[in-house]
Amino acid sequence: MLLLRVMAKFAWLLALAVCLGACIPDDRHADEQKDPHFERGLKLVNSQDYKGAAEEFEMALETNPHSAAAHFELGCLYDKLEDGAAAIYHYQQHLKSLPNSEQAQLVNERIHGCKQMLADMEFAPAITQSLQRQVDRLTAENLALKQQLAAWQHSAAVQGQAQQLRAESVKDGTPLAIRHDPGANLQPVAMSSTPSHPRVHIVKQRETVSSIALQYGLRASAVLAANPRVDPRRLRVGQSLALP
């Protein structure tokens, strides 16, 4: 897949190079290329000032709106600047002004390429949102696992202290009750198999961080602290929130 993308990009650059270096030899349009703005535009193209060149060709069109040469150059420039919609418009205007253009095949290929580029751009936001939802879910699950691990470690430490005290009591014959430190919690923490509330909340329509926190008896600030990357003003339906 990556190889196909690289090959497609190379083909696009090659076609664009041909496009920018092409000329329109039709005698009927020779005068179009003598327009001062058109000539300055060509010089700016050669110096790779594509935005400045586009402005000059646009001014050439103000003088002659049917200039096939200016439309062709603008199509190539907007193609280079990845403005697909503008490139398609000028390519089509070029063919309309000069139906028998020697660049017709190249222009049609670039119109197709620009349409493909616009289609890819439309699908990109949907893919990004899908990936973001997966990242949110994995982040919430990771936080929940860290919380469980911390609880298990605490329980193991308490149980270890209790076993050590029992061993010392048996060794020196001192009853465990006499050696008991009232400040020490020797009772292992019981791990509930079912927590009082789920570790992850899935955002529903019209929910806010405050309303979600209220459902679980939590502070909104605590929920935000457990989800540092979440913008409370931009919650999305289906988004996963970790609960502290």
C-alpha positions as semicolon CSV with decimal commas, in nm:
position;residue;x (nm);y (nm);z (nm)
1;M;0,000;0,000;0,000
2;L;0,281;0,239;0,089
3;L;0,461;0,153;-0,237
4;L;0,146;0,237;-0,436
5;R;0,118;0,574;-0,260
6;V;0,483;0,653;-0,334
7;M;0,441;0,556;-0,700
8;A;0,123;0,764;-0,728
9;K;0,299;1,064;-0,571
10;F;0,592;1,026;-0,813
11;A;0,356;1,007;-1,109
12;W;0,178;1,320;-0,986
13;L;0,504;1,513;-0,954
14;L;0,618;1,397;-1,298
15;A;0,292;1,501;-1,460
16;L;0,304;1,834;-1,280
17;A;0,660;1,898;-1,398
18;V;0,551;1,836;-1,756
19;C;0,251;2,057;-1,698
20;L;0,453;2,351;-1,564
21;G;0,706;2,319;-1,844
22;A;0,450;2,288;-2,123
23;C;0,357;2,560;-2,368
24;I;0,063;2,622;-2,596
25;P;0,192;2,664;-2,954
26;D;-0,145;2,748;-3,115
27;D;-0,095;3,070;-3,319
28;R;-0,441;3,193;-3,224
29;H;-0,329;3,217;-2,864
30;A;0,019;3,352;-2,923
31;D;-0,100;3,699;-2,828
32;E;-0,222;3,567;-2,492
33;Q;0,136;3,483;-2,397
34;K;0,248;3,839;-2,479
35;D;0,031;3,983;-2,204
36;P;0,263;4,158;-1,951
37;H;0,102;3,979;-1,656
38;F;0,135;3,645;-1,833
39;E;0,506;3,708;-1,905
40;R;0,571;3,807;-1,543
41;G;0,384;3,498;-1,430
42;L;0,615;3,275;-1,637
43;K;0,921;3,442;-1,484
44;L;0,785;3,385;-1,132
45;V;0,718;3,019;-1,218
46;N;1,083;2,981;-1,324
47;S;1,191;3,133;-0,991
48;Q;0,947;2,896;-0,812
49;D;0,737;3,179;-0,670
50;Y;0,416;2,992;-0,744
51;K;0,180;3,208;-0,540
52;G;0,313;3,527;-0,704
53;A;0,285;3,364;-1,045
54;A;-0,078;3,267;-0,977
55;E;-0,160;3,630;-0,896
56;E;-0,007;3,745;-1,227
57;F;-0,199;3,486;-1,430
58;E;-0,521;3,585;-1,251
59;M;-0,461;3,945;-1,357
60;A;-0,399;3,823;-1,713
61;L;-0,747;3,668;-1,700
62;E;-0,893;4,000;-1,594
63;T;-0,762;4,139;-1,923
64;N;-0,874;3,835;-2,125
65;P;-1,115;3,600;-1,938
66;H;-1,092;3,346;-2,223
67;S;-0,713;3,314;-2,221
68;A;-0,652;2,942;-2,260
69;A;-0,284;2,993;-2,182
70;A;-0,355;3,167;-1,849
71;H;-0,613;2,903;-1,751
72;F;-0,364;2,627;-1,829
73;E;-0,087;2,784;-1,623
74;L;-0,324;2,850;-1,333
75;G;-0,446;2,491;-1,343
76;C;-0,087;2,371;-1,315
77;L;-0,004;2,616;-1,037
78;Y;-0,307;2,538;-0,823
79;D;-0,232;2,172;-0,882
80;K;0,118;2,236;-0,749
81;L;-0,027;2,422;-0,448
82;E;-0,264;2,125;-0,385
83;D;-0,578;2,336;-0,435
84;G;-0,762;2,067;-0,627
85;A;-1,091;2,250;-0,676
86;A;-0,925;2,560;-0,826
87;A;-0,699;2,345;-1,044
88;I;-0,995;2,151;-1,187
89;Y;-1,180;2,475;-1,265
90;H;-0,891;2,626;-1,463
91;Y;-0,810;2,298;-1,640
92;Q;-1,173;2,277;-1,755
93;Q;-1,176;2,642;-1,862
94;H;-0,860;2,578;-2,063
95;L;-1,029;2,293;-2,254
96;K;-1,339;2,506;-2,300
97;S;-1,137;2,792;-2,447
98;L;-0,916;2,562;-2,655
99;P;-1,095;2,231;-2,731
100;N;-0,816;2,110;-2,962
101;S;-0,539;2,184;-2,711
102;E;-0,225;1,975;-2,756
103;Q;-0,221;1,942;-2,376
104;A;-0,574;1,794;-2,365
105;Q;-0,460;1,443;-2,260
106;L;-0,236;1,580;-1,984
107;V;-0,510;1,817;-1,866
108;N;-0,768;1,535;-1,846
109;E;-0,523;1,320;-1,651
110;R;-0,461;1,601;-1,403
111;I;-0,836;1,665;-1,364
112;H;-0,873;1,300;-1,269
113;G;-0,577;1,324;-1,031
114;C;-0,719;1,635;-0,861
115;K;-1,057;1,467;-0,814
116;Q;-0,882;1,170;-0,652
117;M;-0,690;1,407;-0,423
118;L;-1,014;1,577;-0,313
119;A;-1,174;1,238;-0,246
120;D;-0,879;1,135;-0,027
121;M;-0,906;1,461;0,168
122;E;-1,276;1,399;0,238
123;F;-1,209;1,053;0,381
124;A;-0,915;1,168;0,596
125;P;-1,121;1,338;0,876
126;A;-1,337;1,027;0,921
127;I;-1,027;0,808;0,954
128;T;-0,873;1,053;1,200
129;Q;-1,186;1,057;1,418
130;S;-1,196;0,677;1,421
131;L;-0,832;0,660;1,529
132;Q;-0,894;0,922;1,799
133;R;-1,179;0,716;1,943
134;Q;-0,950;0,414;1,958
135;V;-0,680;0,620;2,133
136;D;-0,936;0,748;2,388
137;R;-1,058;0,395;2,458
138;L;-0,707;0,255;2,498
139;T;-0,607;0,545;2,725
140;A;-0,906;0,481;2,949
141;E;-0,836;0,107;2,962
142;N;-0,470;0,172;3,043
143;L;-0,565;0,400;3,333
144;A;-0,807;0,139;3,468
145;L;-0,535;-0,128;3,457
146;K;-0,292;0,101;3,641
147;Q;-0,551;0,159;3,913
148;Q;-0,608;-0,216;3,953
149;L;-0,233;-0,282;3,967
150;A;-0,185;-0,018;4,238
151;A;-0,466;-0,173;4,445
152;W;-0,317;-0,523;4,411
153;Q;0,030;-0,397;4,506
154;H;-0,110;-0,229;4,816
155;S;-0,296;-0,545;4,915
156;A;0,018;-0,757;4,866
157;A;0,225;-0,518;5,078
158;V;-0,025;-0,529;5,365
159;Q;-0,043;-0,907;5,351
160;G;0,337;-0,926;5,351
161;Q;0,358;-0,709;5,664
162;A;0,102;-0,928;5,841
163;Q;0,291;-1,247;5,755
164;Q;0,623;-1,098;5,876
165;L;0,470;-0,998;6,212
166;R;0,321;-1,344;6,257
167;A;0,658;-1,504;6,183
168;E;0,836;-1,280;6,436
169;S;0,568;-1,349;6,696
170;V;0,609;-1,725;6,660
171;K;0,991;-1,695;6,671
172;D;1,018;-1,504;7,000
173;G;0,700;-1,639;7,158
174;T;0,542;-1,296;7,197
175;P;0,167;-1,293;7,130
176;L;0,082;-1,105;6,814
177;A;-0,173;-0,894;7,002
178;I;0,101;-0,747;7,230
179;R;0,324;-0,650;6,937
180;H;0,040;-0,497;6,742
181;D;0,092;-0,134;6,638
182;P;-0,243;0,046;6,653
183;G;-0,128;0,277;6,372
184;A;-0,054;-0,010;6,137
185;N;-0,327;-0,162;5,923
186;L;-0,253;-0,534;5,924
187;Q;-0,583;-0,634;5,767
188;P;-0,542;-0,715;5,396
189;V;-0,751;-0,502;5,169
190;A;-1,037;-0,700;5,023
191;M;-1,047;-0,675;4,645
192;S;-1,400;-0,657;4,520
193;S;-1,456;-0,847;4,197
194;T;-1,721;-0,593;4,103
195;P;-1,626;-0,228;4,160
196;S;-1,892;0,017;4,281
197;H;-1,890;0,183;3,939
198;P;-1,743;0,097;3,596
199;R;-1,391;0,219;3,525
200;V;-1,485;0,362;3,185
201;H;-1,783;0,574;3,085
202;I;-1,902;0,603;2,725
203;V;-2,024;0,955;2,650
204;K;-2,389;0,981;2,545
205;Q;-2,573;1,258;2,367
206;R;-2,596;1,590;2,559
207;E;-2,374;1,465;2,843
208;T;-2,113;1,692;3,001
209;V;-1,821;1,624;3,232
210;S;-2,025;1,762;3,524
211;S;-2,329;1,544;3,451
212;I;-2,109;1,234;3,412
213;A;-1,928;1,306;3,739
214;L;-2,263;1,350;3,915
215;Q;-2,377;1,006;3,799
216;Y;-2,088;0,841;3,985
217;G;-2,070;1,072;4,285
218;L;-1,742;1,224;4,165
219;R;-1,611;1,575;4,127
220;A;-1,583;1,707;3,773
221;S;-1,223;1,806;3,845
222;A;-1,141;1,445;3,936
223;V;-1,284;1,318;3,608
224;L;-1,082;1,579;3,415
225;A;-0,766;1,485;3,608
226;A;-0,817;1,122;3,504
227;N;-0,853;1,234;3,139
228;P;-0,585;1,501;3,088
229;R;-0,618;1,499;2,708
230;V;-0,993;1,551;2,703
231;D;-1,135;1,895;2,622
232;P;-1,458;1,924;2,831
233;R;-1,603;2,162;2,570
234;R;-1,562;1,908;2,288
235;L;-1,700;1,579;2,419
236;R;-1,806;1,341;2,141
237;V;-2,081;1,082;2,153
238;G;-1,914;0,741;2,189
239;Q;-1,598;0,888;2,346
240;S;-1,448;0,690;2,637
241;L;-1,376;0,861;2,970
242;A;-1,171;0,700;3,244
243;L;-1,326;0,722;3,590
244;P;-1,101;0,769;3,896
